[in-house]
Amino acid sequence: MGYKIFVSYKYQDHDVAKLEGGKNQTPRDYVDYLQKISFSGDDVNKAEIANEDYSGLTDEAIRKCLAKKIWDSLITLVLISPNMVDLAQAEKNQWIPWEIAQSLKTRTKIGKRTLPNAIIAVVLPNVSGKYNYFVNYWKYIDQNNQQHLVRNISVNRTFKIIARNMFNLKEPMVDFVSGKKVYHGNSSYITVVEWNKFIKNMDYYFKKAIAIRNSIADYNLSEKLD
């Protein structure tokens, strides 16, 4: 089954791993890879294409073009990269937070009320090929001597609008282990996955994100831009 997919990413971030066949060593190479190789024949690419030129347009005109693409998609992929956040600018003035906010809007289309997009945050490897700038793992052994692997997500390394839509399940299943809060199940509206895992089983993550979207009433969504 194909999906309409929009991709949000920081074009000029050179601190990602070089992708084989890539030209720029930026997230754009990963977008090109998805568009040319990984999206299925049934998927509809709503992302910016390589030869699309917005240079002659005002910011408002660009926003209108992007909003149409986002609102006509089912899934928004956000490519997480080490330097995606420009600390010198307010989030409301940066493109990725704006695109996430648009993806989270409930809107009316052809007389029908439509849900926000399903959202997947795909973590790109850094220049060392590691994901630990955003995702880390630790282990613990429970009272039944069973070992568990826990994933830690560094929400402070991304935009606030993304962080606010993680760990936002209204009634989460939570344990406390060594003073740390451990969430179980689909505790976040935005699904997080590393690039190497995502490209091996994209359809699984698409279906997972859509299932979460179909349970949207269980989550506290935030469209707020700082």
Protein Blocks (a to p, Z undefined) as FASTA:
>chain_A
ZZdddddddfblckbccdehianlpaklmmmmmmmmmpcfkbccfbdcfklcfklpcfkl
mmmmmmmmmmmpfbdcddddfklpcfkbcfklpfklmmmmmmmpccdeehiacddddddd
dddddfkopaklmbccdddddfkopacddddddfklmcfklmmmgokafbacdddeehia
cdehjfbfbdcddfklmmmmmmlmmmmmmmmmmmmmmpccdfbdZZ
